[in-house]
Amino acid sequence: MSVPTPHADALARIPVREASAEVLGSTTRYWEYGPADAARTVVIVHGYRGDHHGLEPVIARLPGVRIIGPDLPGFGQSTPMTGAPHSIEGYGRWLGAFLDELGLRGGAVLIGHSFGSMVTTHAIDAGLETPALILINPISTDPRRGGGRLMNALTRAYYGAARRLPERVGRGLLGNWVIVQLMSVTLAKTRDRGLRRWIHEEHHRYFNGFSDPVTVAEAFDASLSTDVTRAADALTMPVLIIAGARDTIAPAAGQHVFAGMLPDVQLVMLEGVGHLIHYERPADAADEIGHFLDRLP
């Protein structure tokens, strides 16, 4: 029996509109939440192997904000790019072109979670303008070191095998129930048994929403290629960092170092949570985001 979605009632009260845009050869599906005439527009960029659903627990608690949540090319309901590689640079180009398509370049606040933090920061480093940036669990240290040497070696071998195998076999490997469950169990830090079960259900429901194993493997290579500190010099706008004190993917020490590199930054470190702030502490994240948006000009 499925666990009820904790934010379902709040999300049901927010109007949602679905649409698509052709961006760099990708049919990019996106969802627009909240009032279309809201004073503030926010565009979210989700994490690796997720889709727009991942940040809905936070979106549900920001009812007065217009929030646009696309599925990254190759994930969720968006098709892969043909006009750019599935690298951080390629996804950064896609983000700029997506904002151009919607007429939002320079006017929308950006939110990036995990992999999305690399996409947003490097897009800004390449010239994309935004009035403010919000990063949730940003990858602030070398991603090849997060999670431990053994786990990293196993993960690289896993995605390498998925790339080389025939597509049907590779897809089966990537969607293996045991592996997805192990990932979910490793990331979840909450002691609330009901919440843990719901988190596991979410991962099984959306983690395998990808177009093909090759695109997944290319994006995995991208996820190991850089971190947000390499774009720090370009982040001169107001920045909010929301990080987890128990995050093993993006450790707390690296978040403090990263924050120290920025001229206009607020670092919020949430105790007792790791890399799943959007699932385990969405109310706290939404409160911080709301206060941050209210302080912007």
HELIX and SHEET records of a PDB file:
HELIX    1   1 ALA A    8  ALA A   12  1                                   5    
HELIX    2   2 HIS A   52  LEU A   55  5                                   4    
HELIX    3   3 GLU A   56  ILE A   59  1                                   4    
HELIX    4   4 ILE A   88  LEU A  102  1                                  15    
HELIX    5   5 PHE A  115  ASP A  125  1                                  11    
HELIX    6   6 ARG A  149  ARG A  164  1                                  16    
HELIX    7   7 GLU A  167  LEU A  174  1                                   8    
HELIX    8   8 TRP A  177  LEU A  187  1                                  11    
HELIX    9   9 ARG A  193  TYR A  206  1                                  14    
HELIX   10  10 PRO A  213  SER A  223  1                                  11    
HELIX   11  11 VAL A  228  ALA A  234  5                                   7    
HELIX   12  12 ALA A  252  ALA A  259  1                                   8    
HELIX   13  13 ILE A  277  GLU A  280  1                                   4    
HELIX   14  14 PRO A  282  ARG A  295  1                                  14    
SHEET    1   A 8 VAL A  16  VAL A  23  0                                        
SHEET    2   A 8 SER A  26  TYR A  33 -1                                        
SHEET    3   A 8 ARG A  66  PRO A  70 -1                                        
SHEET    4   A 8 THR A  41  VAL A  45  1                                        
SHEET    5   A 8 VAL A 109  HIS A 113  1                                        
SHEET    6   A 8 LEU A 133  ILE A 136  1                                        
SHEET    7   A 8 VAL A 239  GLY A 244  1                                        
SHEET    8   A 8 VAL A 265  LEU A 270  1                                        
END                                                                             
